[in-house]
C-alpha cells in the first residue's frame, strides 16, 4: 500500500495503553494490540498535534512509573508514534468539533488537523451518546 493511500487515524491514549497492556499479556486477539501492530506495519497514518503527542508521553510515562507498563514497551511505542505520526501536519480550514467538555479528551476533537483523519479510535463512548448507533465499537 502506498503511504498516500493509507487511512489517517487519530488514536485515543486509552487505546495505546490498552494495546501495550495486551502486548505484555501476549493477548494477540486484543483489538488495541492489533491496532498498534497495524501502526508498526504502516497500515495507517497516525494523525494528531503537539498536545496529543504530549498527552501520549505524559500518560505512558505515568503508567511506566506506576509499573503498569514496562518502560521498554513505552519507549518503543513512543518512538514508533513519533516516527510514524503526523503531529505537525498543516491546519485545515474546517472549524473544530466540540463534542466533549472533558479537558483531556477535548484535544482530540478541537484540533483542526485531526479533522483530516478518516477515523478516531477510542474506547471512551461516553462523549458520543447521541450518535452511539453510528459508532463501531471495539470488543
N, CA, C and O atoms as a GROMACS GRO file, in nm:
protein
  556
    1UNK      N    1   0.085  -0.117   0.000
    1UNK     CA    2   0.000   0.000   0.000
    1UNK      C    3   0.090   0.124   0.000
    1UNK      O    4   0.185   0.132   0.077
    2UNK      N    5   0.059   0.217  -0.085
    2UNK     CA    6   0.131   0.343  -0.086
    2UNK      C    7   0.090   0.425   0.035
    2UNK      O    8  -0.026   0.422   0.076
    3UNK      N    9   0.184   0.497   0.092
    3UNK     CA   10   0.155   0.578   0.210
    3UNK      C   11   0.046   0.681   0.181
    3UNK      O   12  -0.031   0.716   0.270
    4UNK      N   13   0.038   0.728   0.056
    4UNK     CA   14  -0.065   0.826   0.021
    4UNK      C   15  -0.204   0.763   0.021
    4UNK      O   16  -0.304   0.835   0.029
    5UNK      N   17  -0.212   0.630   0.013
    5UNK     CA   18  -0.340   0.559   0.015
    5UNK      C   19  -0.381   0.518   0.155
    5UNK      O   20  -0.495   0.477   0.177
    6UNK      N   21  -0.291   0.528   0.250
    6UNK     CA   22  -0.319   0.484   0.386
    6UNK      C   23  -0.424   0.572   0.451
    6UNK      O   24  -0.430   0.693   0.427
    7UNK      N   25  -0.505   0.511   0.534
    7UNK     CA   26  -0.605   0.585   0.610
    7UNK      C   27  -0.536   0.664   0.721
    7UNK      O   28  -0.436   0.620   0.777
    8UNK      N   29  -0.592   0.779   0.752
    8UNK     CA   30  -0.541   0.864   0.858
    8UNK      C   31  -0.626   0.841   0.982
    8UNK      O   32  -0.749   0.848   0.977
    9UNK      N   33  -0.559   0.813   1.094
    9UNK     CA   34  -0.627   0.770   1.216
    9UNK      C   35  -0.579   0.855   1.334
    9UNK      O   36  -0.461   0.886   1.346
   10UNK      N   37  -0.672   0.891   1.420
   10UNK     CA   38  -0.641   0.953   1.548
   10UNK      C   39  -0.666   0.846   1.654
   10UNK      O   40  -0.775   0.788   1.660
   11UNK      N   41  -0.567   0.819   1.738
   11UNK     CA   42  -0.580   0.719   1.845
   11UNK      C   43  -0.596   0.788   1.979
   11UNK      O   44  -0.516   0.874   2.016
   12UNK      N   45  -0.698   0.749   2.051
   12UNK     CA   46  -0.715   0.794   2.189
   12UNK      C   47  -0.606   0.728   2.272
   12UNK      O   48  -0.568   0.614   2.245
   13UNK      N   49  -0.556   0.797   2.372
   13UNK     CA   50  -0.448   0.746   2.456
   13UNK      C   51  -0.484   0.612   2.520
   13UNK      O   52  -0.398   0.525   2.534
   14UNK      N   53  -0.609   0.595   2.559
   14UNK     CA   54  -0.650   0.471   2.624
   14UNK      C   55  -0.632   0.350   2.533
   14UNK      O   56  -0.605   0.239   2.582
   15UNK      N   57  -0.645   0.368   2.404
   15UNK     CA   58  -0.625   0.258   2.309
   15UNK      C   59  -0.478   0.217   2.308
   15UNK      O   60  -0.446   0.098   2.303
   16UNK      N   61  -0.389   0.314   2.314
   16UNK     CA   62  -0.245   0.285   2.316
   16UNK      C   63  -0.209   0.212   2.445
   16UNK      O   64  -0.137   0.112   2.441
   17UNK      N   65  -0.258   0.261   2.559
   17UNK     CA   66  -0.230   0.197   2.687
   17UNK      C   67  -0.284   0.054   2.686
   17UNK      O   68  -0.213  -0.039   2.726
   18UNK      N   69  -0.407   0.035   2.641
   18UNK     CA   70  -0.466  -0.099   2.637
   18UNK      C   71  -0.388  -0.191   2.543
   18UNK      O   72  -0.372  -0.310   2.571
   19UNK      N   73  -0.341  -0.137   2.432
   19UNK     CA   74  -0.263  -0.217   2.337
   19UNK      C   75  -0.132  -0.264   2.396
   19UNK      O   76  -0.092  -0.379   2.377
   20UNK      N   77  -0.064  -0.176   2.468
   20UNK     CA   78   0.063  -0.214   2.530
   20UNK      C   79   0.038  -0.315   2.641
   20UNK      O   80   0.116  -0.410   2.658
   21UNK      N   81  -0.068  -0.297   2.718
   21UNK     CA   82  -0.100  -0.393   2.823
   21UNK      C   83  -0.129  -0.531   2.762
   21UNK      O   84  -0.086  -0.633   2.816
   22UNK      N   85  -0.201  -0.533   2.651
   22UNK     CA   86  -0.231  -0.660   2.584
   22UNK      C   87  -0.104  -0.725   2.531
   22UNK      O   88  -0.089  -0.847   2.536
   23UNK      N   89  -0.012  -0.645   2.480
   23UNK     CA   90   0.116  -0.698   2.433
   23UNK      C   91   0.190  -0.765   2.548
   23UNK      O   92   0.244  -0.874   2.531
   24UNK      N   93   0.191  -0.701   2.664
   24UNK     CA   94   0.259  -0.756   2.780
   24UNK      C   95   0.197  -0.888   2.824
   24UNK      O   96   0.266  -0.974   2.880
   25UNK      N   97   0.067  -0.905   2.801
   25UNK     CA   98  -0.003  -1.030   2.836
   25UNK      C   99  -0.001  -1.130   2.721
   25UNK      O  100  -0.051  -1.242   2.733
   26UNK      N  101   0.058  -1.088   2.607
   26UNK     CA  102   0.062  -1.169   2.486
   26UNK      C  103  -0.079  -1.206   2.438
   26UNK      O  104  -0.103  -1.318   2.391
   27UNK      N  105  -0.171  -1.111   2.451
   27UNK     CA  106  -0.310  -1.129   2.407
   27UNK      C  107  -0.320  -1.086   2.261
   27UNK      O  108  -0.359  -0.973   2.232
   28UNK      N  109  -0.285  -1.176   2.171
   28UNK     CA  110  -0.277  -1.144   2.029
   28UNK      C  111  -0.412  -1.113   1.965
   28UNK      O  112  -0.417  -1.060   1.855
   29UNK      N  113  -0.520  -1.146   2.033
   29UNK     CA  114  -0.654  -1.119   1.979
   29UNK      C  115  -0.710  -0.984   2.025
   29UNK      O  116  -0.818  -0.945   1.984
   30UNK      N  117  -0.637  -0.915   2.110
   30UNK     CA  118  -0.684  -0.788   2.162
   30UNK      C  119  -0.692  -0.683   2.051
   30UNK      O  120  -0.592  -0.659   1.984
   31UNK      N  121  -0.809  -0.621   2.030
   31UNK     CA  122  -0.819  -0.517   1.926
   31UNK      C  123  -0.718  -0.402   1.944
   31UNK      O  124  -0.660  -0.359   1.845
   32UNK      N  125  -0.696  -0.352   2.068
   32UNK     CA  126  -0.596  -0.244   2.078
   32UNK      C  127  -0.455  -0.287   2.037
   32UNK      O  128  -0.382  -0.208   1.977
   33UNK      N  129  -0.417  -0.411   2.069
   33UNK     CA  130  -0.283  -0.455   2.028
   33UNK      C  131  -0.277  -0.470   1.877
   33UNK      O  132  -0.175  -0.439   1.816
   34UNK      N  133  -0.385  -0.518   1.816
   34UNK     CA  134  -0.388  -0.526   1.670
   34UNK      C  135  -0.371  -0.387   1.608
   34UNK      O  136  -0.302  -0.372   1.507
   35UNK      N  137  -0.433  -0.289   1.668
   35UNK     CA  138  -0.423  -0.152   1.618
   35UNK      C  139  -0.278  -0.104   1.624
   35UNK      O  140  -0.230  -0.039   1.531
   36UNK      N  141  -0.208  -0.136   1.733
   36UNK     CA  142  -0.067  -0.099   1.744
   36UNK      C  143   0.019  -0.177   1.644
   36UNK      O  144   0.113  -0.122   1.588
   37UNK      N  145  -0.013  -0.302   1.622
   37UNK     CA  146   0.062  -0.381   1.522
   37UNK      C  147   0.039  -0.325   1.382
   37UNK      O  148   0.131  -0.325   1.300
   38UNK      N  149  -0.081  -0.277   1.355
   38UNK     CA  150  -0.107  -0.216   1.224
   38UNK      C  151  -0.027  -0.087   1.208
   38UNK      O  152   0.016  -0.054   1.097
   39UNK      N  153  -0.007  -0.014   1.317
   39UNK     CA  154   0.079   0.104   1.312
   39UNK      C  155   0.222   0.062   1.279
   39UNK      O  156   0.289   0.126   1.197
   40UNK      N  157   0.269  -0.045   1.342
   40UNK     CA  158   0.404  -0.096   1.312
   40UNK      C  159   0.418  -0.132   1.164
   40UNK      O  160   0.524  -0.111   1.104
   41UNK      N  161   0.313  -0.186   1.107
   41UNK     CA  162   0.315  -0.228   0.967
   41UNK      C  163   0.281  -0.117   0.869
   41UNK      O  164   0.268  -0.142   0.750
   42UNK      N  165   0.265   0.004   0.918
   42UNK     CA  166   0.233   0.121   0.835
   42UNK      C  167   0.102   0.104   0.758
   42UNK      O  168   0.090   0.148   0.644
   43UNK      N  169   0.004   0.040   0.820
   43UNK     CA  170  -0.126   0.024   0.755
   43UNK      C  171  -0.213   0.148   0.767
   43UNK      O  172  -0.317   0.158   0.702
   44UNK      N  173  -0.172   0.241   0.849
   44UNK     CA  174  -0.242   0.369   0.859
   44UNK      C  175  -0.142   0.476   0.901
   44UNK      O  176  -0.031   0.446   0.945
   45UNK      N  177  -0.183   0.600   0.886
   45UNK     CA  178  -0.102   0.715   0.926
   45UNK      C  179  -0.164   0.770   1.054
   45UNK      O  180  -0.284   0.794   1.059
   46UNK      N  181  -0.082   0.789   1.155
   46UNK     CA  182  -0.129   0.843   1.281
   46UNK      C  183  -0.133   0.996   1.272
   46UNK      O  184  -0.032   1.060   1.245
   47UNK      N  185  -0.251   1.052   1.293
   47UNK     CA  186  -0.272   1.197   1.289
   47UNK      C  187  -0.273   1.251   1.431
   47UNK      O  188  -0.303   1.178   1.526
   48UNK      N  189  -0.243   1.377   1.445
   48UNK     CA  190  -0.250   1.439   1.576
   48UNK      C  191  -0.187   1.576   1.575
   48UNK      O  192  -0.166   1.637   1.471
   49UNK      N  193  -0.157   1.623   1.695
   49UNK     CA  194  -0.092   1.752   1.711
   49UNK      C  195  -0.001   1.745   1.832
   49UNK      O  196   0.009   1.642   1.897
   50UNK      N  197   0.065   1.854   1.862
   50UNK     CA  198   0.158   1.856   1.974
   50UNK      C  199   0.094   1.824   2.107
   50UNK      O  200   0.156   1.757   2.191
   51UNK      N  201  -0.030   1.869   2.129
   51UNK     CA  202  -0.098   1.842   2.256
   51UNK      C  203  -0.127   1.693   2.272
   51UNK      O  204  -0.115   1.637   2.381
   52UNK      N  205  -0.165   1.629   2.163
   52UNK     CA  206  -0.192   1.486   2.168
   52UNK      C  207  -0.062   1.410   2.196
   52UNK      O  208  -0.059   1.319   2.278
   53UNK      N  209   0.044   1.448   2.127
   53UNK     CA  210   0.174   1.384   2.149
   53UNK      C  211   0.219   1.403   2.294
   53UNK      O  212   0.271   1.310   2.356
   54UNK      N  213   0.199   1.522   2.349
   54UNK     CA  214   0.233   1.547   2.490
   54UNK      C  215   0.151   1.458   2.582
   54UNK      O  216   0.203   1.407   2.681
   55UNK      N  217   0.022   1.440   2.551
   55UNK     CA  218  -0.060   1.352   2.635
   55UNK      C  219  -0.011   1.209   2.627
   55UNK      O  220   0.000   1.142   2.729
   56UNK      N  221   0.019   1.160   2.506
   56UNK     CA  222   0.074   1.025   2.494
   56UNK      C  223   0.196   1.010   2.584
   56UNK      O  224   0.206   0.914   2.660
   57UNK      N  225   0.287   1.104   2.575
   57UNK     CA  226   0.412   1.099   2.654
   57UNK      C  227   0.382   1.099   2.803
   57UNK      O  228   0.434   1.016   2.877
   58UNK      N  229   0.297   1.191   2.846
   58UNK     CA  230   0.266   1.205   2.989
   58UNK      C  231   0.200   1.078   3.044
   58UNK      O  232   0.241   1.027   3.148
   59UNK      N  233   0.098   1.029   2.975
   59UNK     CA  234   0.023   0.914   3.025
   59UNK      C  235   0.108   0.787   3.021
   59UNK      O  236   0.108   0.710   3.117
   60UNK      N  237   0.180   0.766   2.912
   60UNK     CA  238   0.262   0.645   2.903
   60UNK      C  239   0.375   0.647   3.006
   60UNK      O  240   0.407   0.544   3.066
   61UNK      N  241   0.437   0.764   3.026
   61UNK     CA  242   0.540   0.775   3.130
   61UNK      C  243   0.482   0.748   3.268
   61UNK      O  244   0.544   0.681   3.351
   62UNK      N  245   0.362   0.800   3.294
   62UNK     CA  246   0.296   0.778   3.423
   62UNK      C  247   0.270   0.629   3.443
   62UNK      O  248   0.294   0.576   3.552
   63UNK      N  249   0.221   0.561   3.340
   63UNK     CA  250   0.193   0.417   3.351
   63UNK      C  251   0.321   0.337   3.370
   63UNK      O  252   0.321   0.235   3.439
   64UNK      N  253   0.431   0.382   3.310
   64UNK     CA  254   0.560   0.316   3.331
   64UNK      C  255   0.608   0.338   3.474
   64UNK      O  256   0.658   0.246   3.538
   65UNK      N  257   0.592   0.460   3.526
   65UNK     CA  258   0.632   0.491   3.664
   65UNK      C  259   0.550   0.411   3.765
   65UNK      O  260   0.600   0.372   3.870
   66UNK      N  261   0.424   0.386   3.731
   66UNK     CA  262   0.336   0.306   3.818
   66UNK      C  263   0.359   0.156   3.798
   66UNK      O  264   0.300   0.074   3.867
   67UNK      N  265   0.444   0.122   3.704
   67UNK     CA  266   0.477  -0.017   3.670
   67UNK      C  267   0.359  -0.094   3.612
   67UNK      O  268   0.354  -0.216   3.619
   68UNK      N  269   0.265  -0.020   3.556
   68UNK     CA  270   0.154  -0.082   3.482
   68UNK      C  271   0.204  -0.125   3.346
   68UNK      O  272   0.165  -0.230   3.294
   69UNK      N  273   0.292  -0.043   3.286
   69UNK     CA  274   0.353  -0.073   3.157
   69UNK      C  275   0.503  -0.083   3.174
   69UNK      O  276   0.562  -0.012   3.255
   70UNK      N  277   0.564  -0.172   3.099
   70UNK     CA  278   0.710  -0.185   3.101
   70UNK      C  279   0.773  -0.067   3.028
   70UNK      O  280   0.727  -0.027   2.922
   71UNK      N  281   0.879  -0.013   3.086
   71UNK     CA  282   0.947   0.104   3.028
   71UNK      C  283   0.993   0.077   2.885
   71UNK      O  284   0.984   0.165   2.799
   72UNK      N  285   1.044  -0.045   2.858
   72UNK     CA  286   1.091  -0.074   2.723
   72UNK      C  287   0.979  -0.068   2.620
   72UNK      O  288   1.000  -0.025   2.507
   73UNK      N  289   0.858  -0.111   2.660
   73UNK     CA  290   0.743  -0.103   2.568
   73UNK      C  291   0.700   0.042   2.548
   73UNK      O  292   0.668   0.083   2.436
   74UNK      N  293   0.700   0.120   2.655
   74UNK     CA  294   0.665   0.261   2.646
   74UNK      C  295   0.762   0.332   2.553
   74UNK      O  296   0.720   0.406   2.464
   75UNK      N  297   0.890   0.311   2.573
   75UNK     CA  298   0.991   0.376   2.488
   75UNK      C  299   0.978   0.334   2.343
   75UNK      O  300   0.988   0.417   2.252
   76UNK      N  301   0.954   0.206   2.319
   76UNK     CA  302   0.939   0.157   2.182
   76UNK      C  303   0.820   0.224   2.114
   76UNK      O  304   0.833   0.274   2.002
   77UNK      N  305   0.704   0.224   2.180
   77UNK     CA  306   0.585   0.280   2.115
   77UNK      C  307   0.589   0.432   2.104
   77UNK      O  308   0.538   0.487   2.006
   78UNK      N  309   0.648   0.500   2.200
   78UNK     CA  310   0.662   0.645   2.184
   78UNK      C  311   0.753   0.679   2.066
   78UNK      O  312   0.725   0.773   1.992
   79UNK      N  313   0.859   0.604   2.047
   79UNK     CA  314   0.946   0.625   1.931
   79UNK      C  315   0.871   0.595   1.802
   79UNK      O  316   0.880   0.671   1.705
   80UNK      N  317   0.798   0.485   1.800
   80UNK     CA  318   0.718   0.449   1.682
   80UNK      C  319   0.616   0.557   1.650
   80UNK      O  320   0.599   0.595   1.535
   81UNK      N  321   0.548   0.606   1.753
   81UNK     CA  322   0.446   0.709   1.734
   81UNK      C  323   0.508   0.836   1.677
   81UNK      O  324   0.454   0.896   1.585
   82UNK      N  325   0.621   0.876   1.733
   82UNK     CA  326   0.688   0.997   1.683
   82UNK      C  327   0.732   0.979   1.537
   82UNK      O  328   0.723   1.073   1.457
   83UNK      N  329   0.780   0.860   1.504
   83UNK     CA  330   0.831   0.836   1.368
   83UNK      C  331   0.721   0.816   1.265
   83UNK      O  332   0.739   0.851   1.148
   84UNK      N  333   0.608   0.761   1.306
   84UNK     CA  334   0.502   0.729   1.211
   84UNK      C  335   0.387   0.830   1.214
   84UNK      O  336   0.297   0.824   1.131
   85UNK      N  337   0.390   0.920   1.309
   85UNK     CA  338   0.279   1.013   1.325
   85UNK      C  339   0.300   1.144   1.252
   85UNK      O  340   0.414   1.186   1.230
   86UNK      N  341   0.190   1.206   1.217
   86UNK     CA  342   0.191   1.340   1.157
   86UNK      C  343   0.140   1.437   1.262
   86UNK      O  344   0.022   1.471   1.264
   87UNK      N  345   0.229   1.481   1.349
   87UNK     CA  346   0.188   1.567   1.458
   87UNK      C  347   0.209   1.714   1.427
   87UNK      O  348   0.173   1.800   1.507
   88UNK      N  349   0.265   1.743   1.315
   88UNK     CA  350   0.285   1.882   1.274
   88UNK      C  351   0.223   1.908   1.138
   88UNK      O  352   0.265   1.998   1.066
   89UNK      N  353   0.122   1.828   1.103
   89UNK     CA  354   0.059   1.848   0.973
   89UNK      C  355  -0.011   1.983   0.972
   89UNK      O  356  -0.047   2.035   1.077
   90UNK      N  357  -0.030   2.041   0.855
   90UNK     CA  358  -0.088   2.175   0.847
   90UNK      C  359  -0.231   2.178   0.898
   90UNK      O  360  -0.304   2.080   0.890
   91UNK      N  361  -0.269   2.292   0.951
   91UNK     CA  362  -0.408   2.310   0.997
   91UNK      C  363  -0.499   2.318   0.875
   91UNK      O  364  -0.458   2.364   0.768
   92UNK      N  365  -0.621   2.275   0.893
   92UNK     CA  366  -0.717   2.276   0.785
   92UNK      C  367  -0.821   2.383   0.812
   92UNK      O  368  -0.835   2.430   0.925
   93UNK      N  369  -0.892   2.422   0.710
   93UNK     CA  370  -0.982   2.536   0.721
   93UNK      C  371  -1.113   2.503   0.791
   93UNK      O  372  -1.187   2.594   0.829
   94UNK      N  373  -1.143   2.376   0.808
   94UNK     CA  374  -1.269   2.340   0.874
   94UNK      C  375  -1.264   2.377   1.022
   94UNK      O  376  -1.158   2.368   1.084
   95UNK      N  377  -1.377   2.417   1.080
   95UNK     CA  378  -1.377   2.453   1.223
   95UNK      C  379  -1.365   2.328   1.310
   95UNK      O  380  -1.399   2.219   1.266
   96UNK      N  381  -1.316   2.345   1.434
   96UNK     CA  382  -1.306   2.231   1.524
   96UNK      C  383  -1.442   2.177   1.564
   96UNK      O  384  -1.543   2.248   1.556
   97UNK      N  385  -1.445   2.052   1.606
   97UNK     CA  386  -1.567   1.989   1.654
   97UNK      C  387  -1.559   1.986   1.806
   97UNK      O  388  -1.460   1.939   1.861
   98UNK      N  389  -1.662   2.033   1.873
   98UNK     CA  390  -1.665   2.029   2.019
   98UNK      C  391  -1.771   1.928   2.061
   98UNK      O  392  -1.890   1.959   2.059
   99UNK      N  393  -1.728   1.809   2.100
   99UNK     CA  394  -1.822   1.706   2.142
   99UNK      C  395  -1.801   1.667   2.287
   99UNK      O  396  -1.876   1.585   2.340
  100UNK      N  397  -1.702   1.723   2.351
  100UNK     CA  398  -1.673   1.684   2.488
  100UNK      C  399  -1.636   1.805   2.573
  100UNK      O  400  -1.577   1.901   2.525
  101UNK      N  401  -1.672   1.797   2.698
  101UNK     CA  402  -1.631   1.901   2.791
  101UNK      C  403  -1.508   1.858   2.870
  101UNK      O  404  -1.451   1.937   2.945
  102UNK      N  405  -1.467   1.732   2.852
  102UNK     CA  406  -1.350   1.681   2.924
  102UNK      C  407  -1.224   1.751   2.881
  102UNK      O  408  -1.196   1.757   2.761
  103UNK      N  409  -1.146   1.805   2.974
  103UNK     CA  410  -1.028   1.882   2.936
  103UNK      C  411  -0.924   1.802   2.860
  103UNK      O  412  -0.860   1.857   2.770
  104UNK      N  413  -0.904   1.675   2.893
  104UNK     CA  414  -0.801   1.599   2.822
  104UNK      C  415  -0.854   1.544   2.690
  104UNK      O  416  -0.781   1.545   2.591
  105UNK      N  417  -0.978   1.498   2.686
  105UNK     CA  418  -1.031   1.443   2.562
  105UNK      C  419  -1.058   1.549   2.457
  105UNK      O  420  -1.063   1.518   2.338
  106UNK      N  421  -1.076   1.673   2.499
  106UNK     CA  422  -1.103   1.780   2.405
  106UNK      C  423  -0.994   1.800   2.302
  106UNK      O  424  -1.020   1.852   2.194
  107UNK      N  425  -0.871   1.759   2.334
  107UNK     CA  426  -0.761   1.778   2.239
  107UNK      C  427  -0.780   1.697   2.113
  107UNK      O  428  -0.723   1.731   2.009
  108UNK      N  429  -0.857   1.590   2.119
  108UNK     CA  430  -0.878   1.507   2.002
  108UNK      C  431  -0.979   1.568   1.905
  108UNK      O  432  -0.973   1.543   1.785
  109UNK      N  433  -1.071   1.648   1.958
  109UNK     CA  434  -1.179   1.697   1.875
  109UNK      C  435  -1.165   1.843   1.837
  109UNK      O  436  -1.224   1.886   1.738
  110UNK      N  437  -1.087   1.919   1.912
  110UNK     CA  438  -1.075   2.061   1.883
  110UNK      C  439  -0.954   2.092   1.796
  110UNK      O  440  -0.928   2.209   1.766
  111UNK      N  441  -0.881   1.992   1.756
  111UNK     CA  442  -0.762   2.012   1.673
  111UNK      C  443  -0.800   2.012   1.526
  111UNK      O  444  -0.854   1.913   1.477
  112UNK      N  445  -0.772   2.120   1.454
  112UNK     CA  446  -0.807   2.123   1.313
  112UNK      C  447  -0.742   2.010   1.232
  112UNK      O  448  -0.807   1.956   1.143
  113UNK      N  449  -0.618   1.973   1.260
  113UNK     CA  450  -0.558   1.869   1.179
  113UNK      C  451  -0.615   1.732   1.208
  113UNK      O  452  -0.604   1.642   1.124
  114UNK      N  453  -0.676   1.711   1.323
  114UNK     CA  454  -0.742   1.584   1.348
  114UNK      C  455  -0.867   1.567   1.262
  114UNK      O  456  -0.912   1.456   1.239
  115UNK      N  457  -0.921   1.678   1.217
  115UNK     CA  458  -1.038   1.670   1.130
  115UNK      C  459  -1.002   1.615   0.992
  115UNK      O  460  -1.092   1.582   0.914
  116UNK      N  461  -0.876   1.604   0.961
  116UNK     CA  462  -0.834   1.546   0.836
  116UNK      C  463  -0.826   1.393   0.845
  116UNK      O  464  -0.804   1.326   0.744
  117UNK      N  465  -0.844   1.339   0.963
  117UNK     CA  466  -0.836   1.195   0.982
  117UNK      C  467  -0.962   1.127   0.930
  117UNK      O  468  -1.070   1.186   0.929
  118UNK      N  469  -0.945   1.002   0.887
  118UNK     CA  470  -1.059   0.922   0.844
  118UNK      C  471  -1.132   0.861   0.965
  118UNK      O  472  -1.253   0.844   0.963
  119UNK      N  473  -1.054   0.829   1.070
  119UNK     CA  474  -1.110   0.758   1.184
  119UNK      C  475  -1.055   0.813   1.315
  119UNK      O  476  -0.941   0.857   1.324
  120UNK      N  477  -1.141   0.809   1.417
  120UNK     CA  478  -1.099   0.830   1.556
  120UNK      C  479  -1.120   0.695   1.623
  120UNK      O  480  -1.231   0.642   1.622
  121UNK      N  481  -1.016   0.640   1.682
  121UNK     CA  482  -1.026   0.512   1.751
  121UNK      C  483  -1.019   0.540   1.900
  121UNK      O  484  -0.919   0.590   1.951
  122UNK      N  485  -1.127   0.507   1.970
  122UNK     CA  486  -1.137   0.532   2.113
  122UNK      C  487  -1.216   0.420   2.178
  122UNK      O  488  -1.299   0.355   2.113
  123UNK      N  489  -1.191   0.399   2.304
  123UNK     CA  490  -1.273   0.306   2.382
  123UNK      C  491  -1.366   0.383   2.474
  123UNK      O  492  -1.439   0.323   2.554
  124UNK      N  493  -1.364   0.514   2.465
  124UNK     CA  494  -1.442   0.602   2.551
  124UNK      C  495  -1.567   0.647   2.475
  124UNK      O  496  -1.561   0.740   2.394
  125UNK      N  497  -1.677   0.582   2.501
  125UNK     CA  498  -1.801   0.609   2.427
  125UNK      C  499  -1.890   0.714   2.492
  125UNK      O  500  -1.990   0.754   2.433
  126UNK      N  501  -1.856   0.758   2.614
  126UNK     CA  502  -1.946   0.848   2.686
  126UNK      C  503  -1.966   0.981   2.616
  126UNK      O  504  -2.070   1.046   2.634
  127UNK      N  505  -1.868   1.024   2.535
  127UNK     CA  506  -1.881   1.152   2.467
  127UNK      C  507  -1.965   1.143   2.340
  127UNK      O  508  -1.990   1.243   2.273
  128UNK      N  509  -2.007   1.022   2.307
  128UNK     CA  510  -2.078   1.002   2.181
  128UNK      C  511  -2.216   0.942   2.201
  128UNK      O  512  -2.268   0.874   2.112
  129UNK      N  513  -2.277   0.965   2.315
  129UNK     CA  514  -2.406   0.905   2.347
  129UNK      C  515  -2.511   0.934   2.242
  129UNK      O  516  -2.594   0.847   2.212
  130UNK      N  517  -2.510   1.053   2.184
  130UNK     CA  518  -2.613   1.092   2.088
  130UNK      C  519  -2.597   1.022   1.954
  130UNK      O  520  -2.693   1.010   1.878
  131UNK      N  521  -2.475   0.976   1.922
  131UNK     CA  522  -2.453   0.910   1.794
  131UNK      C  523  -2.405   0.766   1.812
  131UNK      O  524  -2.342   0.708   1.724
  132UNK      N  525  -2.437   0.708   1.928
  132UNK     CA  526  -2.390   0.575   1.965
  132UNK      C  527  -2.418   0.471   1.858
  132UNK      O  528  -2.332   0.385   1.832
  133UNK      N  529  -2.533   0.475   1.794
  133UNK     CA  530  -2.566   0.373   1.695
  133UNK      C  531  -2.479   0.381   1.570
  133UNK      O  532  -2.473   0.285   1.494
  134UNK      N  533  -2.414   0.492   1.548
  134UNK     CA  534  -2.329   0.509   1.430
  134UNK      C  535  -2.184   0.468   1.455
  134UNK      O  536  -2.104   0.467   1.362
  135UNK      N  537  -2.151   0.434   1.578
  135UNK     CA  538  -2.011   0.404   1.612
  135UNK      C  539  -1.981   0.257   1.594
  135UNK      O  540  -2.067   0.171   1.613
  136UNK      N  541  -1.859   0.230   1.557
  136UNK     CA  542  -1.811   0.093   1.554
  136UNK      C  543  -1.733   0.076   1.684
  136UNK      O  544  -1.636   0.147   1.710
  137UNK      N  545  -1.776  -0.018   1.766
  137UNK     CA  546  -1.715  -0.037   1.896
  137UNK      C  547  -1.613  -0.150   1.890
  137UNK      O  548  -1.629  -0.247   1.816
  138UNK      N  549  -1.510  -0.136   1.970
  138UNK     CA  550  -1.412  -0.243   1.985
  138UNK      C  551  -1.453  -0.333   2.100
  138UNK      O  552  -1.502  -0.287   2.203
  139UNK      N  553  -1.432  -0.461   2.079
  139UNK     CA  554  -1.452  -0.558   2.186
  139UNK      C  555  -1.589  -0.574   2.234
  139UNK      O  556  -1.614  -0.654   2.325
   0.00000   0.00000   0.00000
